[in-house]
């Protein structure tokens, strides 16, 4: 059992674990989300979201002191992450009873990888923006939290590329990393933390204290993935037409600390430098401008979105190659 739960602990477990991760990644790249299935059964992330909402209703009360809110938020995190890890443990154990455990594990894991959908959503922004600005704004509104109505062409392109880089880390590389290190329990625990952060990890009046633990924990678990993603983007830029690896490396190391997030600056800096645009900078949320430092230099344009997607595809190919090599180590 444990070689499928913690594959890194043994040679055979490592080999089977890498096979499962490779299968999950390839299945997602080829087929993406099975929309026909999720029309009848809610996506697992939706289940996690419902669990979070239900527990929040019972734990967060108006008038609680900041310390009480932090404590109740911590309880929510422990319960949600613990339950998801336990579900992953059970699934890993059930899978280990079969002679095709790595296939079962990989098939389940593919539901928590978002490589294909991320690419398609960002590519759709490029298509929409080519038609007209309004179509580009509508498309980018599906993948970013900022106000799309206030974005010009450069702003839409920049938002799409930032989403591509940051979500490459959060939605692809980090899940693959934790899946490889800790099997299905690690993958489900990571996705629970990521979902908690997206729902309650906001610095507003409602969640400033209640979501603090969730936000901090999300920073911790995304620490390795963000840096690995930046490195992979730079390596892939060596072989991607129209990308410059040296510039990506330089901008990533020089500018990553200027990002408001302790992690997002790494993949965004690598993307910005590799394709020669400026990302991050000031942005507007709910009518308020949030200041931010620029990563890289050069105004983004609609033609940069396909260039970013091309670098993304080559980086995904590099990950596949690395995983294939890992099977034989």
Helices and strands as residue ranges (DSSP letters): H 2-5, G 7-9, H 11-31, H 35-38, H 44-59, H 66-96, H 101-109, G 110-112, H 115-131, H 133-140, G 148-150, H 153-168, I 169-173, H 174-200, H 212-221, H 223-237, H 245-255, G 256-258, H 264-275, E 279-280, E 283-285, E 288-290, E 294-295, H 302-327
